[in-house]
Amino acid sequence: MAEALSQSQIDELLQRMKSGAPVESEPEERIKAYNFASPKKFTKDQLKSLNNFLETYARIVSSYFTNALHSICEVNVSQLEEQRYFEFNNAIPDSTLVGIIGFEPENSSFGETTMLLEFPTSFGYMLIDRLMGGSGEPTILQRDFTEIETALLEHVMTKVAKTMKDAWQTYFPLETSFKGLQTNGRLIQAFSPQDIVLIVSFDIKEEFYEGTANLCMPADKFEEVINNLSQKYSQGERQQDQEKEKQKKDLLMDYLKKSDLNIEAYLDRCTMSFEEVTDLRVNDVLMLNKRIDDNIEVHIEGMPWYTARMGESNNKKAIKLVKSLGDQTQDKQREDATVED
């Protein structure tokens, strides 16, 4: 029932209306709901520490998918929250891809447990298409995965489990293993419905695909792990020994070295009208603005990175790199970013 106004309040409103003064409504009180039956297990600082680790893991997974798909694939952390397991289980669709990953730390103070990594079926079909030599363009398939397709997806999940081990080993030694793949979300009962779990959402962006993957981790098993992460981040802004930092950089470089890059050498560019282009015939000579012995530009993924000289090697046309333009290109990118900001 609406609250009744007193006579003094009514008189004040009428007086404001007569004077033409705006009638201000009372500001709404901001109340944040809190469920005392399901208290939060982690503080903001603890979740921030875990989020920093997850961003590192997302970069490693991104490098793996970029290499596997032969196309740039970006993976970023979009959300991190606590909830009951039944809420997560009810939210995932019946038809989905859920990889079951074993988490087995060597340190006895961290208990063994299981994690669930869920991908949309559309991402699974895109993976299969790319791995089988297709273009990866989006297709809508209303059918189950075949045995061969399931075997390919299990191979990918095994590699993803390996990347998780690589990310965690920066903090403590452990083993991760791929335990199985489910294509029906309703058949998975990894935890009790009332168990509190951490749900991490990852945004996946590729040339022809955009979607979300979810990682489900049991909160009670990861409480000690997250406390350990929080302590390491609080001690001098994630100060790690040089050997571990070198291992992490070497690991990222190993993934990047397997990525294919497009390299193009440009002799020169010229502008012609459409009429001139239609009049071109075989053996016509086009005048360029450069001499044959001038330097040319070499582009990597569309960006100028080197100057080079034309030549021959073993009776084949070749180029010899003369100068790196990498620093100039990076400076230009920073200037463009500053202008956009």
Secondary structure as UniProt FT lines:
FT   HELIX           7..19
FT   TURN            36..37
FT   HELIX           44..69
FT   STRAND          74..84
FT   HELIX           85..91
FT   STRAND          95..105
FT   TURN            108..109
FT   STRAND          113..119
FT   HELIX           121..131
FT   TURN            132..133
FT   HELIX           147..168
FT   TURN            169..171
FT   STRAND          174..184
FT   HELIX           185..187
FT   TURN            193..194
FT   STRAND          196..206
FT   TURN            207..208
FT   STRAND          209..218
FT   HELIX           219..234
FT   TURN            235..238
FT   HELIX           242..257
FT   STRAND          263..266
FT   HELIX           274..278
FT   TURN            282..283
FT   TURN            292..293
FT   STRAND          296..300
FT   TURN            301..302
FT   STRAND          303..313
FT   TURN            314..315
FT   STRAND          316..324
FT   HELIX           326..340
//
